[in-house]
Amino acid sequence: MEIDANTRAIGESHSKLILLGEHAVVYGKPAIAMPFPLKVRCIVEETIGHVMLDSIIYTGVVDHMPREMQGIAACMKETLNYLGKPLENLSISIDSCIPLGRGLGSSAAVAIAMVRALFAFYGKELSKEELFSLVQISETYAHGNPSGIDMVSEASDCPVWFEKGKEVLPLKPTAPLFIAVADTGRMADTRTAVDNVKKRYAANPEKVEQSLEKIDDMANKAKAALLKGDIQCIGELLNGNQQELVKLGVSDEGLNGLVQRALKAGALGAKLTGGGMGGCMLALGKNMEHAKLIAKELREYGASNSWYFSTDSDMLYGVYE
Ligand code: PMV
């Protein structure tokens, strides 16, 4: 008889922020992403019968999961298949603090937590390669042709330098970044935003290439600034990156309003983060108190939620907590 390693196992993941380089990363340019301490936890337990899922979106048997969860369903099935285990006798619950579709990488984080929990449940070691190839299944459903930046940064404990198809480099900032994040309260439409950039590229390749080159250059400068601890310079680069994202047509009025408000509050720089067209933006503060003030002002301005944190800690603070 086969003895399972556990009757209950837990897998976790944090979400992510793209500091610079979203969209350009799809075209092979570099990007810098970092852990964002909003978390998801997945618990796998032994039961009898069909695999049952319990989540904020859907509770019930796995075979009837709604369309927006098809990626997670496919990832779950493939993980069990890879582990040589049947699709039965499991209860899987997902408890996530990451708002859905806000450019914070919620779909990849849920998949990471679930794959980790399933491997732990069956007492199997999980390599990074196995994790990425299984999570990529779910990401392909969510984004079509994802660069992979979400899962890579969510599986990392520190900021990363990411280029599609190349080795991921951990980046250890010499000085902490104090960051405020605000949510427009509207779903970011990453798939449409990526498609729009593609259409713009087809219609006007020189212009789009110019923006992509500028973002590439800014990401390289930001990497050097991070390693030197030149926070002022990072702020300027965030502003420059935002201007190019506006030109690429992926920002919108709500995001622009929050960016302007953050700058008015003295942020060193501010930009959208993730796919854009809704979703979240981030702003760089001078210190933790300043990041808190910016987060507070963004919430008062109309953000549906805002947080602040420092990159040298795993703590996340919400404005009205
Ligand atoms: O919206 P998010 O958090 O999934 O970020 C997408 C980042 C893009 O560069 C726009 C797309 C990608 O696949 O890298």
Residues whose N, C-alpha, C, O or C-beta is under 5 A from the ligand:
A	BS01	PMV	E22 H23 V25 V26 G103 L104 G105 N145 P146 S147 G148 I149 T190 G274 G275
